[in-house]
Amino acid sequence: MSTDPPIPAELWAAASPAMRAAITALVQSFEQRVAILEARLGQDSTNSSKPPSSDPPHVKRPPPRPPSGKKRGGQAGHKRHARELVPPERLSGSVDRKPASCRGCGHELTGADPEPIRHQVAELPEVRPGVIEYRLHRLTCPRCGTATRGGLPAGVPRGAFGPRLQATVALLGGAYRLSKRRIRAILADLLGLDISTGMVCKAERHAAEALAAPVEAVYEHVRSAPAAGVDETGWREGKRRAWLWAAVTSEATAFRVARSRGADALHALVGDPVGPIVTCDRFPTYARAPDRQVCWAHLRRDFQAMIDRAAGGQAVGAKLLHFSGSVFAWWGRHLRGSVHRQTLRGYVAGLRPVVRSLLESGVACGCPWTARVCRKLLSAEATLWRFAAAEGVPPHNNATECALRHGVIWRKTSYGTDGEAGSRFVERMLTVVATCRRRGGAVLGFLTDCLRARLEGKAAPSLLG
């Protein structure tokens, strides 16, 4: 940044000292403002939290990996994956095919092979919904003349669709993000079922009501878990701005749509005070968590931004980026079992003063943006290394960002929800789908059990086993 404004020397010499100071301060403020705007223009997914989909056309993607020269497909030593055969008790039928004569000499063959080759063919039968008609007779009393109508049996819905069909509708909307009209079309194509878009909305509302208790139990689990990754993304509820929050533990994944991005929404998800060790980015709201792990993947973008600005922080940014790569390398070795946790802690103990020294150098460098980031990291240095001391805490928040991806795509195709009822359906379905798949459970079966329990007036099953 220049110290003298670019004006003619004779005019500058004729100005008073006070005027010179005022002009210099004004020009420096303009230069700083221009630098800030240029830095914003230079932001992309590699040096900020912006998603890759927002990158302009001139941003170059990483070059593709060079070809290895190996043949396509499974390599030597690769574990073979094949479709398992259906056990005999689950077969719809079997057909024995025995050769009648020898293919060599034509002699007649008899007997049976004790271990024949099993070739199974799966086929879908024609699927038609089973419809049961309940005939409610109205009979008149011959004594008093009162007409009495027969009632529905216990567990039979008052509407036209049973719990499994309602669960299928909710699954198509909540797990596969199909619109109401597409759900209507797929039910007509696959099941020959005529259903209105209004009935699709009603089925989704019933599913959301049936999932209220199981999802609340997941929220309680998250608040009492030892560690959780937390992140949020933009959402729309009606015409107002909202946020979709996600929390991922080793046992479950919870989602919540909130009108706030502040501490109240964070506490609603992970408790007040915050219960688990939170793995997160550097958004100020997460400072409310006393024990947190800052995501090193986000830090790498900050370090890359120091390099890209070319404003005096390039050397510090390059060294910090290098050591962040070392953090991920050692963490990967720890996950593969080649490095014990005690060894990982020893490595972090040696790396920590090096990173601290680099951050101190960044504070003293000539780039104000680099200095600000380094100063903030120094003030919260303990949050950089929590992963080495605490079990179940990774140095990144990748699991939560992957979980949010489903919600991001849903937002882009549906533009959010119309109101609170739609938001409850979204957060509860996302929670059920992610948790069931994380635990290896059947989503459709769980949804059906919850809707059936609601019809029978019983408690819903638990997502957590």
C-alpha positions as CSV (number, residue, x, y, z in Angstrom):
1,M,0.0,0.0,0.0
2,S,1.5,3.3,-1.0
3,T,2.3,6.1,1.5
4,D,2.0,9.1,-0.8
5,P,-1.1,9.7,-2.9
6,P,-0.6,9.8,-6.7
7,I,-0.9,13.6,-7.2
8,P,1.5,16.1,-8.8
9,A,4.6,16.8,-6.7
10,E,4.1,20.6,-6.7
11,L,0.5,20.3,-5.4
12,W,1.7,17.9,-2.7
13,A,4.5,20.3,-1.7
14,A,2.1,23.2,-1.4
15,A,-0.4,21.4,0.8
16,S,-0.2,21.9,4.6
17,P,0.9,18.9,6.8
18,A,-2.6,18.5,8.1
19,M,-4.0,18.4,4.6
20,R,-1.3,15.9,3.5
21,A,-2.3,13.6,6.4
22,A,-6.0,13.9,5.6
23,I,-5.4,13.1,1.9
24,T,-3.0,10.2,2.7
25,A,-5.6,8.7,5.2
26,L,-8.4,9.1,2.6
27,V,-6.4,7.4,-0.2
28,Q,-5.3,4.6,2.0
29,S,-8.9,3.9,3.0
30,F,-9.9,3.8,-0.7
31,E,-7.0,1.4,-1.4
32,Q,-8.0,-0.8,1.4
33,R,-11.6,-0.8,0.2
34,V,-10.5,-1.7,-3.3
35,A,-8.3,-4.5,-2.0
36,I,-11.2,-5.9,0.0
37,L,-13.5,-5.9,-3.1
38,E,-10.8,-7.5,-5.2
39,A,-10.3,-10.2,-2.6
40,R,-14.0,-10.9,-2.6
41,L,-14.0,-11.2,-6.4
42,G,-11.1,-13.7,-6.1
43,Q,-13.1,-16.0,-3.8
44,D,-14.1,-19.4,-5.0
45,S,-14.5,-22.9,-3.6
46,T,-10.8,-23.4,-3.2
47,N,-10.2,-20.4,-0.9
48,S,-13.5,-19.8,0.9
49,S,-16.6,-21.6,2.1
50,K,-18.4,-21.1,-1.3
51,P,-19.7,-24.3,-2.9
52,P,-18.1,-25.5,-6.2
53,S,-21.3,-25.0,-8.0
54,S,-20.9,-21.2,-7.5
55,D,-17.4,-21.1,-9.2
56,P,-17.3,-18.8,-12.3
57,P,-16.2,-20.4,-15.6
58,H,-12.6,-19.1,-15.4
59,V,-11.9,-21.1,-12.2
60,K,-9.8,-24.0,-13.2
61,R,-10.5,-27.4,-11.9
62,P,-7.7,-29.6,-10.5
63,P,-6.1,-31.5,-13.3
64,P,-7.2,-35.1,-13.7
65,R,-5.0,-37.8,-12.4
66,P,-2.6,-39.2,-15.0
67,P,-3.6,-42.7,-16.2
68,S,-2.0,-45.5,-14.2
69,G,-1.6,-47.8,-17.2
70,K,-3.6,-50.6,-15.5
71,K,-6.5,-52.3,-17.0
72,R,-10.0,-51.2,-16.1
73,G,-11.9,-53.1,-13.4
74,G,-10.8,-54.9,-10.2
75,Q,-7.1,-55.1,-9.7
76,A,-5.0,-57.9,-8.3
77,G,-5.8,-58.3,-4.6
78,H,-9.1,-56.5,-4.9
79,K,-11.8,-58.1,-2.7
80,R,-14.4,-59.6,-5.0
81,H,-18.0,-58.4,-4.7
82,A,-20.8,-60.5,-6.1
83,R,-24.5,-60.7,-5.6
84,E,-25.3,-63.2,-2.9
85,L,-27.7,-66.1,-3.8
86,V,-31.1,-66.1,-2.3
87,P,-31.4,-68.8,0.4
88,P,-33.6,-71.8,-0.6
89,E,-36.4,-70.9,1.9
90,R,-36.9,-67.6,0.2
91,L,-37.1,-68.9,-3.4
92,S,-40.4,-68.6,-5.3
93,G,-39.7,-71.8,-7.0
94,S,-36.9,-74.0,-8.5
95,V,-36.5,-75.9,-11.7
96,D,-34.0,-78.8,-12.1
97,R,-32.5,-79.1,-15.6
98,K,-30.7,-82.4,-16.2
99,P,-29.0,-83.5,-19.4
100,A,-30.7,-86.4,-21.1
101,S,-27.6,-87.7,-22.9
102,C,-23.8,-87.3,-23.0
103,R,-22.6,-84.4,-25.1
104,G,-19.6,-86.5,-26.1
105,C,-20.9,-89.9,-27.1
106,G,-24.6,-89.5,-26.8
107,H,-25.1,-92.2,-24.1
108,E,-28.2,-91.9,-21.9
109,L,-27.5,-90.1,-18.5
110,T,-29.4,-90.7,-15.2
111,G,-29.0,-89.6,-11.6
112,A,-28.6,-86.2,-10.0
113,D,-25.7,-83.8,-9.3
114,P,-25.3,-83.3,-5.5
115,E,-24.0,-79.8,-6.0
116,P,-25.6,-78.4,-9.2
117,I,-24.7,-74.9,-10.4
118,R,-27.3,-72.5,-9.1
119,H,-28.5,-69.9,-11.5
120,Q,-31.1,-67.5,-10.0
121,V,-33.2,-65.0,-12.0
122,A,-35.1,-62.3,-10.1
123,E,-38.2,-60.9,-11.6
124,L,-40.9,-58.4,-10.4
125,P,-44.4,-59.6,-10.4
126,E,-47.2,-57.3,-11.6
127,V,-47.7,-55.1,-8.6
128,R,-51.3,-54.1,-7.8
129,P,-52.4,-52.6,-4.5
130,G,-54.5,-54.8,-2.4
131,V,-57.8,-53.1,-1.7
132,I,-60.1,-54.2,1.2
133,E,-63.6,-52.9,1.2
134,Y,-65.2,-52.4,4.6
135,R,-69.0,-52.4,4.3
136,L,-70.5,-50.4,7.1
137,H,-74.1,-51.4,7.4
138,R,-76.7,-49.1,8.8
139,L,-79.4,-50.9,10.6
140,T,-82.6,-49.5,12.1
141,C,-83.8,-50.7,15.5
142,P,-87.3,-52.1,15.2
143,R,-88.1,-51.1,18.8
144,C,-87.0,-47.4,19.0
145,G,-86.4,-46.6,15.3
146,T,-82.7,-45.5,15.9
147,A,-80.4,-46.1,13.0
148,T,-77.0,-47.6,14.0
149,R,-74.0,-47.9,11.6
150,G,-71.2,-50.4,12.0
151,G,-67.7,-49.0,12.8
152,L,-64.3,-49.6,11.3
153,P,-62.1,-52.2,13.0
154,A,-59.2,-51.1,15.2
155,G,-56.1,-50.1,13.2
156,V,-58.0,-49.3,10.0
157,P,-57.4,-45.7,8.7
158,R,-60.4,-43.5,8.2
159,G,-58.7,-42.4,4.9
160,A,-58.4,-44.4,1.7
161,F,-54.7,-45.4,2.1
162,G,-53.1,-47.8,4.6
163,P,-49.9,-47.3,6.5
164,R,-47.5,-49.0,4.1
165,L,-48.8,-46.9,1.2
166,Q,-48.6,-43.7,3.2
167,A,-45.0,-44.7,4.1
168,T,-44.2,-45.3,0.5
169,V,-45.5,-41.8,-0.4
170,A,-43.4,-40.3,2.4
171,L,-40.4,-42.2,1.3
172,L,-40.6,-41.0,-2.3
173,G,-40.9,-37.4,-1.2
174,G,-38.5,-37.5,1.8
175,A,-35.8,-39.9,0.6
176,Y,-35.9,-39.5,-3.1
177,R,-37.0,-35.8,-3.3
178,L,-39.8,-36.4,-5.8
179,S,-42.3,-33.6,-6.2
180,K,-46.0,-34.2,-5.4
181,R,-46.8,-34.5,-9.1
182,R,-44.0,-37.0,-9.7
183,I,-45.1,-39.1,-6.8
184,R,-48.6,-39.1,-8.2
185,A,-47.2,-40.2,-11.6
186,I,-45.0,-43.0,-10.3
187,L,-47.8,-44.5,-8.2
188,A,-49.9,-44.5,-11.3
189,D,-47.2,-46.1,-13.5
190,L,-46.0,-48.7,-11.0
191,L,-49.2,-49.5,-9.0
192,G,-52.0,-48.3,-11.3
193,L,-53.1,-46.2,-8.4
194,D,-55.0,-42.9,-8.8
195,I,-54.0,-40.5,-6.1
196,S,-54.4,-36.7,-5.9
197,T,-51.6,-34.2,-5.0
198,G,-53.7,-33.3,-2.0
199,M,-53.7,-36.9,-0.7
200,V,-49.9,-36.9,-1.2
201,C,-49.7,-33.8,1.1
202,K,-52.0,-35.5,3.6
203,A,-49.9,-38.7,3.6
204,E,-46.7,-36.6,4.2
205,R,-48.3,-34.8,7.1
206,H,-49.4,-38.0,8.7
207,A,-45.9,-39.4,8.4
208,A,-44.4,-36.3,10.0
209,E,-46.8,-36.6,12.9
210,A,-46.0,-40.3,13.3
211,L,-42.2,-39.6,13.4
212,A,-42.4,-36.8,16.0
213,A,-41.5,-39.0,19.0
214,P,-38.7,-41.1,17.3
215,V,-37.0,-38.0,16.0
216,E,-37.2,-36.2,19.4
217,A,-35.4,-39.2,20.8
218,V,-32.6,-38.7,18.2
219,Y,-32.4,-35.0,19.3
220,E,-32.0,-36.2,22.9
221,H,-29.3,-38.6,21.8
222,V,-27.4,-35.9,20.1
223,R,-27.5,-33.6,23.1
224,S,-26.0,-36.4,25.3
225,A,-23.5,-37.7,22.8
226,P,-19.8,-37.3,23.5
227,A,-19.0,-35.8,20.1
228,A,-21.0,-34.5,17.1
229,G,-20.2,-32.8,13.8
230,V,-22.5,-29.7,13.3
231,D,-23.1,-27.6,10.2
232,E,-25.9,-25.6,8.6
233,T,-27.0,-24.5,5.2
234,G,-29.5,-22.0,3.9
235,W,-33.2,-22.8,3.6
236,R,-36.5,-21.1,2.8
237,E,-39.7,-21.4,4.8
238,G,-42.5,-19.6,3.0
239,K,-41.1,-16.2,2.0
240,R,-38.6,-16.0,4.9
241,R,-35.0,-17.0,5.3
242,A,-34.3,-20.1,7.3
243,W,-31.5,-22.6,7.9
244,L,-31.3,-26.4,7.8
245,W,-29.1,-27.6,10.7
246,A,-27.5,-31.0,10.9
247,A,-25.7,-32.9,13.7
248,V,-23.9,-36.2,13.1
249,T,-22.8,-38.6,15.8
250,S,-21.4,-42.1,15.6
251,E,-25.0,-43.5,16.1
252,A,-27.4,-41.1,14.4
253,T,-27.9,-38.0,12.2
254,A,-30.3,-35.3,13.3
255,F,-31.7,-32.4,11.2
256,R,-33.7,-29.3,12.2
257,V,-35.1,-26.4,10.2
258,A,-34.8,-23.2,12.2
259,R,-35.5,-19.5,11.4
260,S,-32.2,-18.6,13.1
261,R,-28.6,-19.1,12.5
262,G,-27.7,-18.0,16.0
263,A,-27.1,-19.5,19.4
264,D,-30.8,-20.4,20.0
265,A,-30.8,-22.7,17.0
266,L,-27.5,-24.3,18.0
267,H,-28.7,-24.9,21.5
268,A,-32.0,-26.4,20.3
269,L,-30.0,-29.0,18.3
270,V,-27.1,-29.9,20.7
271,G,-28.4,-28.6,24.1
272,D,-28.0,-25.7,26.4
273,P,-25.3,-25.8,27.6
274,V,-23.8,-27.6,24.6
275,G,-23.3,-31.3,25.5
276,P,-21.0,-32.9,22.9
277,I,-17.6,-31.9,21.6
278,V,-18.6,-30.1,18.4
279,T,-16.7,-30.4,15.2
280,C,-17.5,-27.3,13.1
281,D,-16.3,-24.5,11.0
282,R,-15.3,-21.0,12.3
283,F,-18.8,-19.4,12.1
284,P,-19.1,-17.2,15.3
285,T,-22.2,-19.0,16.6
286,Y,-20.1,-22.2,17.3
287,A,-18.0,-20.2,19.8
288,R,-20.9,-20.9,22.2
289,A,-19.6,-24.5,22.3
290,P,-17.0,-24.7,25.1
291,D,-15.4,-27.8,23.6
292,R,-15.1,-27.7,19.9
293,Q,-12.8,-28.9,17.1
294,V,-12.3,-26.5,14.2
295,C,-12.5,-28.2,10.8
296,W,-9.1,-28.4,9.1
297,A,-10.7,-28.7,5.7
298,H,-12.1,-25.2,6.1
299,L,-8.7,-24.0,7.4
300,R,-7.1,-25.2,4.2
301,R,-9.3,-22.9,2.3
302,D,-8.3,-20.0,4.5
303,F,-4.6,-20.9,4.0
304,Q,-5.1,-21.0,0.2
305,A,-6.8,-17.6,0.4
306,M,-3.7,-16.2,2.0
307,I,-1.7,-17.4,-1.0
308,D,-4.1,-16.2,-3.6
309,R,-4.4,-12.7,-2.2
310,A,-0.7,-12.1,-2.8
311,A,-0.8,-9.3,-0.2
312,G,2.2,-10.3,1.9
313,G,0.8,-13.5,3.5
314,Q,1.8,-16.0,0.8
315,A,4.8,-17.5,2.6
316,V,2.8,-18.1,5.8
317,G,-0.2,-19.4,3.9
318,A,2.0,-21.9,2.0
319,K,3.6,-23.3,5.1
320,L,0.3,-23.6,7.0
321,L,-1.2,-25.3,4.0
322,H,1.7,-27.8,4.0
323,F,1.4,-28.6,7.7
324,S,-2.4,-29.0,7.3
325,G,-1.7,-31.7,4.7
326,S,0.5,-33.4,7.3
327,V,-2.4,-33.4,9.8
328,F,-4.6,-35.2,7.4
329,A,-1.9,-37.7,6.5
330,W,-1.3,-38.6,10.1
331,W,-5.0,-38.8,10.8
332,G,-5.5,-41.2,7.8
333,R,-2.7,-43.4,9.1
334,H,-4.4,-43.4,12.5
335,L,-7.8,-44.5,11.0
336,R,-6.1,-47.3,9.0
337,G,-4.6,-48.6,12.3
338,S,-0.9,-48.0,11.4
339,V,-0.6,-45.2,14.0
340,H,-1.8,-45.5,17.6
341,R,-3.5,-42.6,19.3
342,Q,-0.5,-42.1,21.6
343,T,1.7,-41.8,18.6
344,L,-0.7,-39.3,17.1
345,R,-0.7,-37.2,20.2
346,G,3.1,-37.2,20.2
347,Y,3.1,-35.9,16.6
348,V,0.5,-33.2,17.4
349,A,2.6,-32.2,20.5
350,G,5.6,-31.6,18.1
351,L,3.5,-29.9,15.4
352,R,1.6,-27.5,17.7
353,P,4.5,-25.1,18.5
354,V,5.4,-25.0,14.8
355,V,1.9,-24.0,13.7
356,R,1.7,-21.5,16.6
357,S,5.0,-19.9,15.4
358,L,3.6,-19.6,11.9
359,L,0.3,-18.0,13.1
360,E,2.4,-15.5,15.1
361,S,4.3,-14.7,11.9
362,G,1.0,-14.3,10.1
363,V,-0.2,-11.7,12.7
364,A,3.0,-9.7,12.1
365,C,2.9,-9.9,8.2
366,G,1.8,-7.0,6.1
367,C,-1.5,-8.5,4.9
368,P,-4.4,-7.4,7.2
369,W,-6.6,-10.3,6.2
370,T,-4.0,-12.9,6.9
371,A,-3.2,-11.2,10.2
372,R,-6.9,-11.2,11.2
373,V,-7.3,-14.9,10.5
374,C,-4.1,-15.8,12.3
375,R,-5.1,-13.7,15.3
376,K,-8.4,-15.4,15.6
377,L,-6.8,-18.9,15.3
378,L,-4.3,-18.0,18.0
379,S,-7.1,-16.9,20.3
380,A,-8.8,-20.3,19.9
381,E,-5.7,-22.4,19.4
382,A,-7.0,-25.3,21.6
383,T,-9.8,-25.9,19.1
384,L,-7.3,-26.9,16.4
385,W,-6.0,-29.9,18.3
386,R,-9.0,-31.4,20.1
387,F,-9.1,-34.4,17.8
388,A,-5.8,-35.7,19.1
389,A,-6.9,-35.8,22.7
390,A,-10.6,-36.9,22.4
391,E,-11.8,-40.2,21.1
392,G,-14.4,-40.0,18.3
393,V,-13.5,-36.4,17.2
394,P,-12.1,-36.1,13.7
395,P,-10.1,-33.1,12.5
396,H,-12.7,-32.4,9.8
397,N,-16.4,-32.1,9.4
398,N,-16.8,-34.1,6.2
399,A,-19.5,-36.4,7.6
400,T,-21.8,-33.6,8.4
401,E,-21.2,-31.8,5.1
402,C,-22.0,-35.1,3.3
403,A,-25.2,-35.5,5.3
404,L,-26.3,-31.9,4.4
405,R,-25.8,-32.6,0.7
406,H,-29.2,-34.3,0.6
407,G,-30.8,-31.3,2.1
408,V,-29.0,-28.9,-0.3
409,I,-30.2,-30.7,-3.3
410,W,-33.8,-30.8,-1.9
411,R,-33.6,-27.0,-1.4
412,K,-32.5,-26.4,-4.9
413,T,-35.2,-28.6,-6.5
414,S,-38.1,-27.5,-4.2
415,Y,-37.0,-24.0,-3.1
416,G,-37.6,-24.9,0.5
417,T,-41.0,-25.4,2.3
418,D,-44.2,-23.4,2.3
419,G,-44.6,-23.4,6.1
420,E,-43.9,-25.0,9.4
421,A,-45.7,-28.2,8.6
422,G,-43.5,-28.8,5.6
423,S,-40.4,-28.0,7.5
424,R,-41.3,-30.6,10.2
425,F,-41.7,-33.2,7.4
426,V,-38.3,-32.3,5.9
427,E,-36.4,-32.4,9.1
428,R,-38.0,-35.6,10.4
429,M,-37.7,-37.5,7.1
430,L,-34.1,-36.4,6.7
431,T,-33.4,-37.6,10.3
432,V,-35.1,-40.9,9.8
433,V,-33.5,-41.7,6.4
434,A,-30.0,-40.7,7.4
435,T,-30.2,-42.5,10.8
436,C,-31.7,-45.7,9.3
437,R,-29.1,-45.9,6.6
438,R,-26.3,-45.1,9.1
439,R,-27.5,-48.0,11.3
440,G,-28.3,-50.4,8.4
441,G,-32.0,-50.3,9.0
442,A,-34.9,-50.5,6.4
443,V,-36.4,-47.0,6.0
444,L,-39.7,-48.2,4.5
445,G,-40.2,-50.8,7.2
446,F,-39.6,-48.2,9.9
447,L,-41.9,-45.7,8.4
448,T,-44.6,-48.3,8.1
449,D,-44.3,-49.4,11.7
450,C,-44.5,-45.8,12.9
451,L,-47.7,-45.1,10.8
452,R,-49.2,-48.4,12.0
453,A,-48.5,-47.6,15.6
454,R,-50.1,-44.2,15.2
455,L,-53.3,-45.8,13.8
456,E,-53.4,-48.3,16.7
457,G,-52.7,-45.7,19.3
458,K,-49.4,-47.3,20.4
459,A,-45.9,-45.9,21.0
460,A,-43.8,-45.5,17.8
461,P,-40.6,-47.7,17.5
462,S,-37.2,-46.2,18.3
463,L,-34.7,-45.2,15.6
464,L,-31.9,-46.0,18.0
465,G,-32.7,-49.7,18.5
